[in-house]
Each structure stands twice: as structure tokens, then as C-alpha cells.
């Protein structure tokens, strides 16, 4: 029976067996898995220390935007819909605005300043990893 909404293509299982599991984009080798665990461990240690500073340094709107953006992986548009504000305002809450060539405000700038005061260098903590783990990418470690 033909259904224009759904096309089923018959495929012999012998043809499927010719493809290895490693050829799939979802494949994760043992080394990849170990690397991911290292990143997750470092990230979770940092999150706990940075999260403590959120309540003392950020406005309630900034805190909500940061939690939705980083902890829940929402896009700026999704956050805007949740908070009932525009995407541009979400961007301002997160990253601030540029005035006269200077970055003004923004939750990320506040978090960086708090971490610096506490002696916590996020880039050093997170990106001081062996090169095989993708540590110290130049775009994340430059002070520009």
C-alpha cells in the first residue's frame, strides 16, 4: 500500500551488515568516552563553585537566563519565550551590550569578575587538558 507521507524502502539485512558500527555518527570509541567523562567531571566541579556565586552577584532575570542557557541548554529564543521578553533582551542579560567599544553589564561578565576575585580561572581549570583531549583551544584561551 502506497502512502505518500511515509516511504519504506526495502533493504536486505546482508547489505546492512556490510556497514560497521564505527561508521555511524553516533559511534563513541572507548577513548572518546573516557575523554567525555574527563570533560564532564571538570565541568561539574566548576559548575558547583560558579553556581554558588550566581545568587549573590546576578539579578533574578540574569540568574534565570543563565540557568536556562547553560544548565538546561535552551537557546536565546527559547529563553525569550519562557521569560516573556525579546531575544535581544535575553542576549543583554547574558552577554551585556557594547557601548563605546566596551562590554557593559551581562551575567557572564559578572560571573567572570566574581571568579577572578575568588581566584578561580575557569579557562585554566577547564582548558588545561592534554592536547589529545582538545585542551587549550586557542579561541578559548586568548585574552583578546
C-alpha contacts under 8 A as a table, 3 or more apart, distances in Angstrom:
res1	aa1	res2	aa2	distance
2	X	7	X	7.82
3	X	6	X	5.52
3	X	7	X	6.75
4	X	7	X	6.67
11	X	15	X	7.14
11	X	16	X	7.68
12	X	15	X	5.42
12	X	16	X	6.87
13	X	16	X	4.99
13	X	17	X	6.24
14	X	17	X	5.12
14	X	18	X	6.80
15	X	18	X	5.47
15	X	19	X	7.66
16	X	19	X	5.81
17	X	20	X	7.20
19	X	23	X	6.83
20	X	23	X	5.58
20	X	24	X	7.72
21	X	24	X	5.86
21	X	27	X	6.68
22	X	25	X	7.94
22	X	27	X	5.49
22	X	28	X	7.81
23	X	27	X	7.16
24	X	27	X	5.45
28	X	32	X	5.74
28	X	33	X	6.25
29	X	32	X	5.06
29	X	33	X	6.20
30	X	33	X	5.09
30	X	34	X	6.27
31	X	34	X	5.11
31	X	35	X	6.19
32	X	35	X	5.08
32	X	36	X	6.15
33	X	36	X	5.04
33	X	37	X	6.24
34	X	37	X	5.09
34	X	38	X	6.33
35	X	38	X	5.12
35	X	39	X	6.35
35	X	133	X	6.03
36	X	39	X	5.12
36	X	40	X	6.08
37	X	40	X	5.03
37	X	41	X	6.02
38	X	41	X	5.19
38	X	42	X	6.25
39	X	42	X	5.26
39	X	43	X	5.98
39	X	126	X	7.78
40	X	43	X	5.02
40	X	44	X	5.99
41	X	44	X	5.23
41	X	45	X	6.28
42	X	45	X	5.25
42	X	46	X	6.29
42	X	125	X	7.61
42	X	126	X	6.36
43	X	46	X	5.15
43	X	47	X	6.01
43	X	126	X	6.99
44	X	47	X	5.04
44	X	48	X	6.41
45	X	48	X	5.60
45	X	49	X	6.82
46	X	49	X	5.28
46	X	50	X	6.08
46	X	122	X	7.47
46	X	125	X	7.89
47	X	50	X	5.12
47	X	51	X	5.61
48	X	51	X	5.19
48	X	52	X	6.50
49	X	52	X	5.62
49	X	53	X	7.33
50	X	53	X	5.50
50	X	54	X	6.93
50	X	111	X	7.41
50	X	115	X	7.14
51	X	54	X	5.28
51	X	55	X	7.84
52	X	55	X	6.75
52	X	56	X	7.88
53	X	56	X	5.52
53	X	57	X	6.21
53	X	111	X	7.33
53	X	114	X	7.05
54	X	57	X	5.52
54	X	58	X	5.62
54	X	63	X	6.35
54	X	111	X	7.31
55	X	58	X	5.99
55	X	59	X	7.84
55	X	63	X	7.20
57	X	110	X	6.79
57	X	111	X	7.45
57	X	114	X	7.67
58	X	61	X	7.94
58	X	62	X	5.75
58	X	63	X	5.67
58	X	107	X	6.38
58	X	110	X	7.27
59	X	62	X	5.17
59	X	63	X	6.08
60	X	63	X	5.08
60	X	64	X	6.14
61	X	64	X	5.13
61	X	65	X	6.15
61	X	93	X	7.19
62	X	65	X	5.08
62	X	66	X	6.05
62	X	93	X	5.16
62	X	94	X	6.45
62	X	106	X	7.59
62	X	107	X	5.80
63	X	66	X	5.16
63	X	67	X	6.14
63	X	107	X	7.52
64	X	67	X	5.26
64	X	68	X	6.13
65	X	68	X	5.19
65	X	69	X	5.92
65	X	79	X	6.65
65	X	90	X	6.79
65	X	93	X	6.94
65	X	94	X	6.68
66	X	69	X	5.07
66	X	70	X	5.84
66	X	71	X	7.57
66	X	94	X	6.48
66	X	107	X	7.21
67	X	70	X	5.50
67	X	71	X	5.05
67	X	72	X	6.62
68	X	71	X	5.77
68	X	72	X	4.92
68	X	73	X	6.38
68	X	74	X	5.67
68	X	79	X	6.63
69	X	72	X	5.96
69	X	73	X	5.04
69	X	74	X	4.88
69	X	75	X	6.37
69	X	76	X	7.17
69	X	79	X	7.30
70	X	73	X	5.28
70	X	74	X	7.41
74	X	78	X	5.86
74	X	79	X	6.25
75	X	78	X	5.14
75	X	79	X	6.21
76	X	79	X	5.06
76	X	80	X	6.10
76	X	87	X	5.75
76	X	90	X	6.21
76	X	91	X	6.84
77	X	80	X	4.96
77	X	81	X	6.28
77	X	86	X	7.73
77	X	87	X	5.28
78	X	81	X	5.12
78	X	82	X	6.24
79	X	82	X	5.02
79	X	83	X	5.98
79	X	87	X	7.59
79	X	90	X	7.05
80	X	83	X	5.21
80	X	84	X	5.65
80	X	85	X	4.93
80	X	86	X	5.30
80	X	87	X	5.12
80	X	89	X	7.87
80	X	90	X	6.12
81	X	84	X	5.14
81	X	85	X	6.67
81	X	86	X	7.65
85	X	89	X	6.58
85	X	90	X	7.21
86	X	89	X	5.35
86	X	90	X	6.55
87	X	90	X	5.01
87	X	91	X	6.27
88	X	91	X	5.06
88	X	92	X	6.31
89	X	92	X	4.91
89	X	93	X	6.17
90	X	93	X	5.04
90	X	94	X	6.24
91	X	94	X	5.14
91	X	95	X	5.70
91	X	96	X	6.87
92	X	95	X	5.33
92	X	96	X	4.23
92	X	97	X	5.82
92	X	105	X	7.74
92	X	106	X	5.98
93	X	96	X	5.91
93	X	105	X	7.80
93	X	106	X	5.08
93	X	107	X	6.04
94	X	106	X	4.97
94	X	107	X	4.89
94	X	108	X	5.94
95	X	105	X	7.23
95	X	106	X	4.41
95	X	107	X	6.21
95	X	108	X	5.76
95	X	109	X	7.07
96	X	103	X	6.45
96	X	104	X	5.44
96	X	105	X	4.52
96	X	106	X	3.64
96	X	107	X	7.20
96	X	109	X	7.75
97	X	103	X	5.68
97	X	104	X	5.32
97	X	105	X	6.67
97	X	106	X	7.31
98	X	101	X	5.92
98	X	102	X	5.33
98	X	103	X	4.49
98	X	104	X	5.91
99	X	102	X	5.27
99	X	103	X	6.41
99	X	104	X	6.65
105	X	109	X	6.60
105	X	110	X	7.30
106	X	109	X	5.57
106	X	110	X	6.56
107	X	110	X	5.09
107	X	111	X	6.12
108	X	111	X	5.09
108	X	112	X	6.16
109	X	112	X	5.10
109	X	113	X	6.27
110	X	113	X	5.16
110	X	114	X	6.24
111	X	114	X	5.13
111	X	115	X	6.09
112	X	115	X	5.13
112	X	116	X	6.09
113	X	116	X	5.04
113	X	117	X	6.21
114	X	117	X	5.10
114	X	118	X	6.30
115	X	118	X	5.04
115	X	119	X	6.11
115	X	120	X	4.88
115	X	121	X	6.63
115	X	122	X	7.58
116	X	119	X	4.97
116	X	120	X	5.62
116	X	121	X	6.40
117	X	120	X	7.57
120	X	125	X	7.80
121	X	124	X	5.28
121	X	125	X	6.09
122	X	125	X	5.07
122	X	126	X	5.88
123	X	126	X	5.31
123	X	127	X	5.46
123	X	128	X	7.57
123	X	140	X	7.13
123	X	141	X	6.37
124	X	127	X	5.47
124	X	128	X	5.37
125	X	128	X	5.99
126	X	129	X	7.29
126	X	135	X	7.88
127	X	135	X	4.74
127	X	136	X	4.58
127	X	137	X	7.31
127	X	140	X	8.00
127	X	141	X	7.69
128	X	135	X	5.72
128	X	136	X	5.79
129	X	133	X	6.37
129	X	134	X	7.10
129	X	135	X	4.26
129	X	136	X	6.62
130	X	133	X	5.49
130	X	134	X	6.86
130	X	135	X	5.43
131	X	134	X	4.99
131	X	135	X	5.01
131	X	136	X	7.21
132	X	135	X	7.25
134	X	137	X	6.65
136	X	140	X	6.95
136	X	141	X	6.17
137	X	140	X	5.54
137	X	141	X	6.37
138	X	141	X	5.28
138	X	142	X	6.04
139	X	142	X	6.00
